[in-house]
């Protein structure tokens, strides 16, 4: 990939390739060997598994023909939970609704969240500040998202749900405006995309209703919204979170969040430390992808953070167990698609953008959206009407529930920080105090790719290989076992200026992109599916099942 001369500012959108809609939306007839399902959930995260569980329960209670529903869940990871990453402090509300007969101690949580502490950091000091009301975690639980997903998967399979791991969905199969199901990715292609040893062709899976629960930046979700020209009041904006799990000698007794250093003041984000057990700590840093410096590097900033006295005290003598990264939808209420349904299709969870940034919560919204999707699908099957009209009730369930109410109340808090750290903090405080009344009108924002970037030298940082680590070492800690000769699943634009190549290299936490003189080098097997460059640059597309990270305890 050739690059041209440097520039002082750049706008990533000018060089971002289009989503390959002709690959994502396929009008072929399903194969004669297609696997038929009544309902298919694409993605075995909290939304997809919760939806499958609720639908199976409703079907069994109804009896008759509906009791024989074939419900499928497709998951691209080789095993449940391996592609799931989150903080996580979880609101248990939808879990109690979904499992009313399960005691609190049996739910897949590690314990009640302890007291909250919030700090404003400088390079060497930590000043405790009042905990914003939205960040109080009384009644919530610390948890591993991997463990939650595996627990949900066991219960789904116990109800007769077909859970297929290692099957990424590559395309939506459509007829007119109706979604018929999906086509999976092939297996065993060589670097040039030709069938190699162990080749297996794609599989078509059909369904009366397909529920897209792909998580953040789902390719099929993006394709469906683009194909159906479904807009939102604001474009979705994103953050990149980089996370580590540490075995520690000093127990952490609080849920800790920080603001300020090591982020520049014109970048939005912060860090966390969560106690997972007496000897386990979850550590992470989240940064909005509307940052202004082209050389900002979230992975490097997290490594720097570990040297701060507040953090270092807990990591002293500890051992890094796992590392990972993912993007998070941050646009809130005004970035929700104007509709989340179509002919034979619904969108749930992070794919829909149901994350509340001020409270740092999304898991319980994903679970609840999956439950709502299941109830909508069940009623549609009862009426034998899975058209867009038959599934339209889903949108009202989302918007009229605590999901829509919470997102509406905090609708501008993240967007206010477009005005800067201090201005945004003041506006957000006023919004919180008035429950969203002050500064309540929609704040228009551009997409992250449209934000101009200032070309500035990168921070100089050398990992010590013990507490701080390079991107190559980080990928190893993610459990990534993607084979080296897999074809690239990343679509890069035809023109990549050198400063843009540098932006890609700093943006990607896994070292997928490197600038080598006048060439952009793409190390596709390094990819851990965080989707960060899909937001600002090269497009991510699904690759063969089992590729990417293999998180165990994140």
BELLIN-V647875 format. One record per residue. N is the residue number from 0. RES is the residue in one letter. SS is DSSP state (2 for helix, 1 for strand, 0 for the rest). PSI is psi in whole degrees, 0 to 359 (999 if undefined). OMEGA is omega in degrees with one decimal (none if undefined). Layout:
# BELLIN-V647875
N,RES,SS,PSI,OMEGA  N,RES,SS,PSI,OMEGA
This chain:
# BELLIN-V647875
0,X,0,114,-179.4  1,X,1,149,178.4  2,X,0,158,-179.2  3,X,0,192,-166.5  4,X,0,158,-177.7  5,X,0,163,177.7  6,X,0,167,-177.8  7,X,0,329,173.1  8,X,1,158,177.0  9,X,1,155,178.7  10,X,1,107,-172.9  11,X,2,328,-176.5  12,X,2,333,-178.5  13,X,2,341,-174.1  14,X,2,2,-176.8  15,X,0,127,177.7  16,X,0,157,178.6  17,X,0,154,170.9  18,X,0,132,-178.3  19,X,0,78,-171.8  20,X,2,327,-179.5  21,X,2,338,174.7  22,X,2,325,-174.4  23,X,2,321,-179.6  24,X,1,111,-172.9  25,X,1,127,-177.1  26,X,0,16,177.1  27,X,0,154,169.7  28,X,0,139,174.9  29,X,0,149,-180.0  30,X,0,153,175.4  31,X,0,338,179.9  32,X,0,19,180.0  33,X,0,146,177.7  34,X,1,116,-177.3  35,X,1,131,172.1  36,X,0,156,172.1  37,X,0,316,179.9  38,X,1,136,-178.6  39,X,1,125,173.1  40,X,1,123,-178.9  41,X,1,104,-178.3  42,X,0,119,-179.0  43,X,0,53,170.0  44,X,0,194,-179.3  45,X,2,320,-177.9  46,X,2,311,-176.6  47,X,2,315,-178.5  48,X,2,321,177.2  49,X,2,320,178.3  50,X,2,316,179.8  51,X,2,320,179.1  52,X,2,311,-179.0  53,X,2,319,-179.6  54,X,2,318,178.3  55,X,2,321,178.9  56,X,2,314,179.6  57,X,2,320,-178.8  58,X,2,318,-179.3  59,X,2,322,179.1  60,X,2,328,-177.4  61,X,2,327,-177.6  62,X,0,193,179.6  63,X,2,209,-176.7  64,X,2,330,-178.0  65,X,2,339,-179.9  66,X,2,345,-179.5  67,X,2,19,-179.5  68,X,0,136,171.8  69,X,0,111,-177.7  70,X,1,127,-179.6  71,X,1,149,173.8  72,X,1,122,177.2  73,X,1,134,179.1  74,X,1,131,-177.0  75,X,0,335,179.5  76,X,0,157,-180.0  77,X,0,333,179.0  78,X,0,155,-177.5  79,X,0,136,176.4  80,X,0,346,-173.4  81,X,0,341,177.3  82,X,0,15,-176.9  83,X,0,133,-179.2  84,X,0,132,176.4  85,X,0,176,-176.1  86,X,0,288,-2.2  87,X,0,136,165.7  88,X,1,125,-165.8  89,X,1,134,169.3  90,X,0,123,-172.9  91,X,0,358,-170.3  92,X,2,306,-177.0  93,X,2,336,176.1  94,X,2,320,178.5  95,X,2,326,177.4  96,X,2,320,-176.9  97,X,2,330,-178.3  98,X,0,68,-175.2  99,X,0,339,-177.4  100,X,0,5,-179.3  101,X,0,127,179.7  102,X,0,159,-177.5  103,X,2,320,-177.7  104,X,2,344,-179.2  105,X,2,348,177.5  106,X,0,156,-170.6  107,X,0,53,-179.7  108,X,0,158,-178.0  109,X,0,351,178.2  110,X,1,167,179.0  111,X,1,142,177.9  112,X,0,129,177.2  113,X,0,191,-177.3  114,X,0,155,-179.5  115,X,1,144,170.9  116,X,1,136,179.1  117,X,1,135,-177.7  118,X,1,146,168.2  119,X,1,121,-174.2  120,X,1,143,158.2  121,X,0,185,-175.8  122,X,0,335,-176.2  123,X,0,355,-175.6  124,X,0,158,175.7  125,X,1,116,179.8  126,X,1,120,-179.6  127,X,1,135,179.4  128,X,1,161,179.1  129,X,0,141,178.6  130,X,0,122,176.6  131,X,0,143,-177.3  132,X,2,323,-177.4  133,X,2,343,-175.6  134,X,2,3,176.1  135,X,0,137,-174.4  136,X,0,21,177.0  137,X,0,129,-179.4  138,X,0,353,178.5  139,X,0,174,-175.3  140,X,1,145,169.5  141,X,1,147,-173.5  142,X,0,163,168.6  143,X,0,123,-179.5  144,X,2,327,176.0  145,X,2,316,-179.3  146,X,2,321,176.5  147,X,2,313,-176.5  148,X,2,318,178.6  149,X,2,321,178.2  150,X,2,315,177.7  151,X,2,321,-179.8  152,X,2,320,177.9  153,X,2,319,-179.6  154,X,2,325,176.0  155,X,2,313,-179.8  156,X,2,326,177.3  157,X,2,337,177.7  158,X,0,6,177.6  159,X,0,9,178.0  160,X,0,138,177.2  161,X,1,108,179.5  162,X,1,115,-177.7  163,X,1,106,177.1  164,X,1,153,-179.8  165,X,0,23,-178.2  166,X,0,84,174.1  167,X,0,142,175.6  168,X,1,121,-174.6  169,X,1,327,-173.4  170,X,1,153,168.7  171,X,1,129,173.5  172,X,1,127,-174.5  173,X,1,156,173.3  174,X,1,109,-171.4  175,X,0,236,178.2  176,X,0,0,-174.9  177,X,1,136,172.3  178,X,1,125,-177.3  179,X,1,344,-175.3  180,X,1,208,-176.7  181,X,1,162,171.0  182,X,1,130,-178.1  183,X,1,171,177.1  184,X,0,150,173.8  185,X,0,164,179.6  186,X,1,143,172.0  187,X,1,21,174.2  188,X,1,146,176.9  189,X,0,184,-174.6  190,X,0,332,-179.4  191,X,0,4,178.6  192,X,0,13,178.9  193,X,0,150,178.8  194,X,1,130,177.1  195,X,1,198,178.2  196,X,1,140,-179.0  197,X,1,17,-178.5  198,X,1,136,172.4  199,X,1,127,-176.9  200,X,0,168,177.8  201,X,0,158,176.3  202,X,0,133,173.3  203,X,1,133,175.8  204,X,1,118,-177.4  205,X,1,159,-179.4  206,X,0,153,173.2  207,X,0,326,176.0  208,X,1,133,174.9  209,X,1,125,179.3  210,X,1,117,-177.1  211,X,1,111,179.6  212,X,0,47,-170.9  213,X,0,352,-172.4  214,X,0,191,-174.4  215,X,0,138,176.6  216,X,0,38,177.6  217,X,0,131,-177.5  218,X,2,316,-180.0  219,X,2,323,178.2  220,X,2,313,177.6  221,X,2,317,-179.0  222,X,2,317,179.1  223,X,2,313,-179.2  224,X,2,318,179.1  225,X,2,315,-178.7  226,X,2,318,-178.5  227,X,0,2,178.5  228,X,0,46,178.0  229,X,0,118,-175.4  230,X,0,179,170.8  231,X,0,160,-177.4  232,X,0,318,173.6  233,X,0,151,171.9  234,X,0,150,174.5  235,X,0,138,173.6  236,X,0,161,-168.8  237,X,1,162,169.2  238,X,1,158,172.7  239,X,1,126,176.0  240,X,1,132,174.1  241,X,1,132,-169.6  242,X,1,149,173.7  243,X,1,149,174.6  244,X,1,125,-175.0  245,X,1,139,165.7  246,X,1,123,-170.0  247,X,0,162,176.9  248,X,0,333,-177.9  249,X,0,116,-179.7  250,X,0,143,174.2  251,X,0,125,-172.8  252,X,0,0,-175.5  253,X,0,160,165.2  254,X,1,119,-174.7  255,X,1,134,169.3  256,X,1,148,178.5  257,X,1,154,173.2  258,X,1,164,176.0  259,X,1,219,-176.5  260,X,0,142,8.4  261,X,0,14,179.6  262,X,0,144,168.0  263,X,0,158,-173.9  264,X,0,340,179.3  265,X,0,17,173.5  266,X,0,142,-179.6  267,X,0,136,175.7  268,X,1,192,180.0  269,X,1,179,-176.5  270,X,1,171,176.0  271,X,1,155,165.2  272,X,1,121,-179.9  273,X,1,135,175.8  274,X,1,113,179.8  275,X,1,335,174.8  276,X,1,187,179.4  277,X,0,330,-176.0  278,X,0,17,177.6  279,X,1,135,178.8  280,X,1,132,171.9  281,X,1,126,-178.3  282,X,1,133,179.4  283,X,1,164,178.2  284,X,1,132,179.1  285,X,1,133,-178.9  286,X,1,130,176.6  287,X,1,139,-176.7  288,X,0,14,170.1  289,X,0,18,178.6  290,X,0,159,-170.7  291,X,0,335,-176.5  292,X,1,127,-176.2  293,X,0,340,-176.2  294,X,0,7,177.9  295,X,0,136,-173.7  296,X,0,107,-174.2  297,X,2,321,178.3  298,X,2,313,179.8  299,X,2,319,180.0  300,X,2,322,177.1  301,X,2,321,178.3  302,X,2,322,176.2  303,X,2,319,-178.5  304,X,2,327,-177.0  305,X,0,347,176.5  306,X,0,351,-179.7  307,X,0,140,-177.6  308,X,2,322,-179.5  309,X,2,317,-176.8  310,X,2,317,-175.9  311,X,2,327,-178.1  312,X,2,327,-179.8  313,X,2,333,-177.2  314,X,2,348,-177.3  315,X,0,124,-180.0  316,X,0,5,-177.5  317,X,0,179,-177.8  318,X,1,129,176.3  319,X,1,124,-177.4  320,X,1,315,-176.9  321,X,1,157,178.6  322,X,1,147,176.6  323,X,1,175,-179.3  324,X,1,151,173.6  325,X,1,160,174.4  326,X,1,158,-175.4  327,X,1,129,175.6  328,X,1,129,-175.8  329,X,0,3,-173.4  330,X,0,335,177.0  331,X,0,207,-170.0  332,X,2,314,-174.3  333,X,2,352,177.2  334,X,2,357,174.9  335,X,0,137,175.7  336,X,0,148,-177.0  337,X,0,338,166.9  338,X,0,149,-175.9  339,X,0,22,-177.9  340,X,1,164,174.7  341,X,1,189,177.8  342,X,0,107,177.2  343,X,0,22,-176.0  344,X,1,145,172.7  345,X,1,160,178.3  346,X,1,133,-175.7  347,X,0,161,173.7  348,X,2,211,-178.9  349,X,2,334,176.9  350,X,2,328,177.9  351,X,0,344,-179.3  352,X,0,25,-175.9  353,X,0,70,175.8  354,X,0,133,178.0  355,X,1,104,-173.7  356,X,0,316,-177.7  357,X,0,327,178.6  358,X,0,356,-179.3  359,X,0,43,-175.6  360,X,1,143,174.7  361,X,0,336,-173.6  362,X,2,314,-177.4  363,X,2,330,173.6  364,X,2,319,178.9  365,X,2,314,178.8  366,X,2,313,-178.3  367,X,2,322,178.8  368,X,2,323,175.5  369,X,2,320,176.9  370,X,2,316,178.3  371,X,2,321,178.0  372,X,2,317,-179.9  373,X,2,316,-179.0  374,X,2,321,178.0  375,X,2,314,-179.9  376,X,2,318,-178.5  377,X,2,314,178.9  378,X,2,322,179.3  379,X,2,321,177.9  380,X,2,323,176.3  381,X,2,322,-178.5  382,X,2,356,-175.7  383,X,0,39,179.2  384,X,0,95,178.5  385,X,0,25,174.2  386,X,0,177,176.2  387,X,2,319,178.7  388,X,2,321,-179.4  389,X,2,341,-179.3  390,X,2,3,-172.7  391,X,0,338,-179.7  392,X,2,337,-177.2  393,X,2,318,-178.4  394,X,2,318,179.6  395,X,2,322,178.2  396,X,2,317,179.8  397,X,2,308,-171.2  398,X,2,332,-178.9  399,X,2,352,-179.2  400,X,0,184,176.2  401,X,2,339,176.3  402,X,2,301,-179.5  403,X,2,322,-179.4  404,X,2,316,178.6  405,X,2,314,-178.8  406,X,2,324,179.2  407,X,2,319,-178.8  408,X,2,326,-178.1  409,X,0,24,-166.7  410,X,0,331,-175.8  411,X,0,3,-173.6  412,X,2,317,177.0  413,X,2,320,-177.0  414,X,2,332,-179.7  415,X,2,333,-177.5  416,X,2,359,169.0  417,X,2,339,179.4  418,X,2,1,-178.8  419,X,0,169,-172.8  420,X,2,308,-175.1  421,X,2,316,176.9  422,X,2,318,178.1  423,X,2,321,179.6  424,X,2,319,178.5  425,X,2,313,179.4  426,X,2,318,-179.2  427,X,2,322,178.6  428,X,2,318,178.5  429,X,2,322,177.3  430,X,2,317,-179.8  431,X,2,318,-177.7  432,X,2,330,-177.5  433,X,0,12,-178.9  434,X,0,41,173.0  435,X,0,1,-177.7  436,X,0,311,178.0  437,X,0,138,-175.6  438,X,0,42,-175.2  439,X,0,343,179.8  440,X,0,149,-178.3  441,X,0,133,174.5  442,X,0,109,-179.8  443,X,0,139,178.2  444,X,0,152,173.2  445,X,0,168,172.2  446,X,0,161,179.2  447,X,2,323,-178.5  448,X,2,336,179.5  449,X,2,345,-178.8  450,X,0,129,177.5  451,X,1,148,-179.9  452,X,1,133,174.6  453,X,1,133,179.6  454,X,0,111,-177.2  455,X,0,152,179.1  456,X,0,147,179.3  457,X,0,158,172.3  458,X,0,141,178.1  459,X,0,119,-178.3  460,X,0,131,178.0  461,X,0,117,179.5  462,X,0,147,-178.8  463,X,0,355,178.1  464,X,0,359,-179.7  465,X,0,289,176.8  466,X,0,321,177.7  467,X,0,149,-174.1  468,X,0,157,178.0  469,X,0,170,178.4  470,X,2,324,178.0  471,X,2,315,177.6  472,X,2,325,179.6  473,X,2,317,179.6  474,X,2,320,176.3  475,X,2,319,-178.6  476,X,2,345,177.2  477,X,0,351,-177.9  478,X,0,13,-176.9  479,X,0,122,178.1  480,X,0,25,178.9  481,X,0,132,-178.7  482,X,0,148,-173.3  483,X,0,334,-174.4  484,X,0,20,177.2  485,X,0,144,176.7  486,X,0,149,-179.0  487,X,0,135,178.7  488,X,0,10,-175.2  489,X,1,128,-178.0  490,X,1,113,-177.8  491,X,0,141,178.2  492,X,0,162,-175.8  493,X,0,338,-178.3  494,X,0,123,-179.5  495,X,0,97,176.0  496,X,0,155,-176.6  497,X,2,321,179.0  498,X,2,326,176.9  499,X,2,321,174.9  500,X,2,320,177.0  501,X,2,319,178.0  502,X,2,314,178.7  503,X,2,317,-177.1  504,X,2,320,179.1  505,X,2,324,-178.4  506,X,2,315,-174.5  507,X,0,121,-178.3  508,X,0,350,-172.5  509,X,0,8,177.5  510,X,0,28,178.8  511,X,0,324,-174.4  512,X,1,136,176.6  513,X,1,145,172.2  514,X,1,121,179.6  515,X,1,92,-176.6  516,X,0,243,179.8  517,X,0,20,-178.5  518,X,1,142,168.8  519,X,1,121,179.2  520,X,1,131,-178.6  521,X,1,113,178.3  522,X,0,76,-171.1  523,X,2,323,-178.7  524,X,2,341,177.7  525,X,2,340,-169.3  526,X,0,134,177.6  527,X,0,18,173.9  528,X,0,33,178.6  529,X,0,340,177.0  530,X,0,12,-176.2  531,X,2,313,-178.4  532,X,2,341,174.0  533,X,2,334,178.1  534,X,2,318,-171.4  535,X,2,342,-171.5  536,X,0,240,-177.4  537,X,0,138,-178.4  538,X,1,136,173.9  539,X,1,135,172.9  540,X,0,157,-177.7  541,X,0,147,174.4  542,X,0,181,-171.8  543,X,0,152,-175.4  544,X,0,143,179.5  545,X,0,351,177.0  546,X,0,159,178.4  547,X,0,201,-174.1  548,X,0,169,175.2  549,X,0,70,-179.4  550,X,0,140,-178.5  551,X,0,323,-173.8  552,X,0,9,-174.3  553,X,0,999,none
